[in-house]
Amino acid sequence: MAAQKQLPLGSVALLRQGRPTEARRSPVRKPRLLHAAAPEGRSCGDSACPGRVFAVRGWAEGSRMVEAWYMDESLEDQRKPHRQEPNQPANLERLGQLGVFHWKLDADHYETDPVLAKIRKENNYSWMDIITIHKDKLPNYEEKIKIFYEEHLHLDDEIRYILEGSGYFDVRDKDDKWIRIAMEKGDMITLPAGIYHRFTLDETNYVKAMRLFVGEPVWTAYNRPADHFPAREQYQQFLAQAVQ
């Protein structure tokens, strides 16, 4: 993939690339899981993996492992960490059982990063844009922050790559408890279609992120309850199999 030009820092900087229709993701595609021991991060298949884990690819020495924990039930500012006391971490295997996976990449050189190019090629991530979430950059900032934090699902995978700043993705586990995933510069995450989740900035109040899609993007979020969608039904079936 040829290197892309630098995109301006703004509310949303769009970069549209080739969008082959044959690569469009099915809205009810079963979540794919990766095994940490799979060569070069390749999928080993749902049934072939002896242990489903939160895959980390493109790992650089000295980089921070992504951190996740079970949230408390406080109604305080959503931007706070909301850890339980004592802290209840959600380990990599637990996150993998939810169909969530992660890469640690070189955000300083994302335009020319061969690891990112390989991920995009292997997963048909043919469309991307960059969004900056900050009160001075994002139109209708307060409204958007509220929308992002409403519990919802999508009919396609959600792929986000943090280029600057930090924030939190919250996901529901199989028992409907919230797990908070701390995202910072260099973290790339995929949330499977049908998973209930939400996003918030942390107390730094700033994030710049790349959004990726297979084919033309679909931005529709379905707030909970949305259990009638086939994507949700299939995800629930996946959860039942993943914990066996």
N, C-alpha and C positions, 0 to 999 in steps of 0.2 A: 504494500500500500504506500503510495507516494506521501511524502510529508505534507501536512496541511499548513496553510498560512495561519499566523497568529490571529485569534479572534478577539475582538474588542471586549473590554470589561464593560458589561451593560446588563440590563435586565435579562434579556435572552438574546444570545448571538447564535444565529442559525447557520448550519452548514449541511446542505442536502447533498447526498451522494447518490450513487446508483441504487435503485430500489427495485430489484427484480421481483416480480410478483410470485414466482415459484418459490422464493425463499420466505414468504410470509408465514409467520408462526401461527399454528392452529390455536384458537382461543381456549381450547380445552386440552392443550398438550400436557402430558404428565411431567411433573418436575423431574429434572435430571440431577443426579447426585454424582459427586466425584469422590474417589478414594485417595487419601493422602499418598499412598504408595504407588498410585498409577503413574507410569512413566510420563514425565513432562506434563503432568497434570491432566492426562487424558482420562475420559470417562471409562470406568470399568463396568458400567451397567448396573442397574438396580439390584438384580439378583446375584450378580457376580461378586459384588463387594461384600466381604465378610463383615465389615463394620462400616456403617455409613457415617462419614465424618464431614466436618466443615472444611472444605478444601482450601488450601492457601497456595497460590501459584505466584510466580514472579517475585519470590521472597528475596529480600536483600539483607545481608548481614547487618545487624544493628537496628533493623526495623522493629517497630512495635507490633506485637501480635494484636489482632483486633480483640477488644474486650467487651464482654456482655454480662448482664446480671439481671436477676429478677427484681422487678420494681416494687416499691412500697405502694401503699394505697393513699398516700398524701395527695391533697388537692392543691398543694403549693405550686408555684411557678413551674410550668412544664419544662422550662429550660434547665432546671436544676437536675442533678444526676438521679435523684429518687432511688437510691440504694436502700435495701432493707438493712436493719441492724440486728444481728451481724449481717455482713454482705453475703448474698447468695449468688455466686457466680453461675453463669450458664456456660458449660464447657463446649468445646468444639464439636464433640459428638452430639450433644444435645441440639445444637443449632443445625447440624447436618441432618438430623432426623426430621427437621422441619422443612428441608429442601432448600435451605439458604446456603449460598457459598460465596467465597471472597477471594480477592487477589490483593496483594500489596505491590503497587507499581511505582514507577518513577514519575511523579507528577510534574517535576521540573522540566521534563523533556517529553511530555505526552505527545507532542506533534510528530516526533521522530522515533518514539519508543517501539522497538521491534516486538516486544512482548505484547503490548497493547494491540499492535497491528495483527499479530498472530491470533490473539483472542477474538478480535473482531472478525477475522477471516473464518476461523473455525466455527464460530457461532452465528455467522451471517448477520452480524450487527452492522447493517449497511447504512443506517441513518443515525445521525447524532446531532446534538446541539449542546450549547453551554448556557447554563442559567446561573445568575448571581442573585442570591437571596440576601438582601440588605435593605434597610428602610430608605436609603438614598438611591437604590438601583432598581428595585422591583416595583412596578406600578401596582397600586392597590395592595401594598405590603401587608397591612394589618389583616385584611380580608383573606389574603393568600395564606398567611401563617395559620389562621383559624381553619381554613380548608385542608391544609396539609396535615393538621393534627386531628381531624375527624377520622375515626376508625373506618376503614374502607378496604376494598379489594379491587383488583384489576383483572381483566380477562386475558392479559398477557403478562409475561415476566416484567418486573421492574428492575432496570439496570442503572446504577448510579456510580459515578467515579468522582471522588472528591479531589479537586485540583488545588483548592485553597480553603482555609477555614475548617470548621468542624460542626457536627450536629449529631442527632440521635435518630436511628430508626428503631421503632418499637414493633415487635411482632408477637402474635398470640401463640402460645405453645399448645400441645394437644389437650391440656386441661384448661384451656382458655385463660391462662395467666400471662401477664405481660412480661416479655423479655426486652430489655433495652440494649441496643448495640451501639457502641460509641464509634463514630466515624470521624476520621481526620484525614489530613492531606495524604494522598497516596492510596487510600482505601477504595476498593471497587467491590460492590456487592450486587448480588442478584437475588431478588425475592420472587418466589414462584407465583404464577397465576393462581388466584383463589385463596391466597393467604391474607388474613386480616392483619392490617398494619397501619402505621401512621409515621409521620416525620415531624421533627421540630429542630429548630436551631438550639444550640446550647447557649451559655451565658456570654459567649463572644459575639453573638448576634450577627454572624457572617459566615456564609459558605458560598463557594463557587464550585459548581459540579457539572460534569458531563453526563448527559442522558443519552442512552443508546437504545435502539429498537431494531427488530428484524422487519425490514420493509417500512412502509409508511407508519408514522407514529399514531397511536390511539391514546388520547389523554383521559378518557372517561374513567372516573372513579365512582364506584358503587358503595355508598355508605351502608354500614351494617344496620339492619339485617339484609343480607344478600345471598342467603343459602340456596336460593332456587336456581342460581346460575349453574350450568354444567361445569364450568371451571371450578366452582366451589365444591360441587359434589365429587368431582374427580380428585381434588386436593384432599378432601376428607378420606377418600378411599386410600390415597397414598399415605396419609398419616397412619391409618390403621395398619398398613403393611409395614411401614418403616419401624414401628416399635415392636414388631414381633421378634 
